[in-house]
Amino acid sequence: MSQSVPSHVFFIMVLLAGYLGWAAIGHCLTGEYPLFWMDRDIVGSTVLAAAYSAGFISMGPIGE
């Protein structure tokens, strides 16, 4: 049975959000971020880090 495109896009976004959650756990354990734009000290504010994260999740299916 084939999967519909919207469900494929949705689950790719879920997996990307899960990756960011896993990266946040890794930051708590190691003190290092896996991606530079997750570090609010580098990007300048928490709002920008959240915007980068939202862009990562929403634009992820485009690369698929």
Beta strands, then each sheet from edge to edge (+ up, - down):
end
